[in-house]
Amino acid sequence: METNVSTQQSQVRIQLSGRFDFNSHREFREAVDRALGTPDTTEVAVDLGKVAYLDSSALGMLLMLRDKAKGVGKAVSLVNATGSVRQVLDIANFGKLFPIV
């Protein structure tokens, strides 16, 4: 998986691409730390548009991000989830935990 962290106004965007699974945990954690350490931002958007696959460990990493973000006063949203990625999020009822745009 590849990650790219960018900032636009008050939003930090974590762009993911490839397979989002257990093997991605270190890279995702580093992206989360960069995103949450960005000053003057209030939201973290995780862009899943280029993610081909995600598994239960990826869902756990998203929950970890949500908890860490809440601790520093930032909201988290999931954006551009389509196909099987969106289906996994729907089955896991992530729409009740995150805004999915």
N, C-alpha and C positions, 0 to 999 in steps of 0.2 A: 504494500500500500504506500502511496505517496501522500504527503500532507503539504498544504500551503496555508500560511496564516497571513491574513491581510486585514487592514483596518480602513473603514470608511465611516467618517463622522463618529457616532457613538457606538458603532457595531464592529465587533471583531468577527471575521468569517474564517472558519476552518474548512478548507476545501479538501475533501478526501477523494482518492481515486484508487481503483483496484479492488482487491479483496480486503474487507474489514473483518479480521478475525483475531484469534489469540496471538498470532505471530506479529500483529500490529501494535500490541499494547505499549511497548516502549516508545515508539514513534508517536502514537496518539497521546500518551501522557506528556511528552515533551511539547507537543502542539498545544495541549490544554494549559500547561504551565505558561507558555508564551502568551496565549490568549488572555488568561486570567490576570497576568501581570501587566497587561496593557493599560496605562492610565487613561482616565477620562472616557471610558467606555461603559455602557450599561447593559449590553446584550452580546451574547455569543451565538452566532448562527453556524450550525454544522451543515455544510453543503454536501448532500449525499448523491448529487446528480451523476457523478462519475463512478459511483461505487457499484461494482458488478455483483457483489455477494457480501452478506453479513451474517454472523452466527450469534449464538447466545452470549459468547464472551464480548462481542461488540455491543450488545445491548447492555451488558454490565458496565462497559466502559462509558457508555452514554449516561447511565445512571450515576456513575462516579463523577462525571463532568457536572451533571445537574447539582449534585450535593456540594461539590467544591465551589461552583458558581454561586449557589445560594449563600454560602458562607462569606463571600466577598461582595454580595449585593448585586449580582449580575443575573439577568434572565438568560435562558437557553431556548433556542428554537431549532427545529430540524427543517431543512429546506431542500426542495428539488428531489425528494424521494419518489422514485417511480418503479414500476414493474415488481419484481420479486422482493426488492428492498422495501418498498412500500407495503407489500403484502406481509412481510415479517413484522414490520412495525405495527400494522393493524392487528395481526393475530396476537401480538404481545400487549395490545391495548396501550401502546405508547401515546396515542392521541389523548389519553387522560392525564399523562405525565408531562407532555411537551406540546407546545404549539407546533403543528406540522403544516408547513406552508408549501 
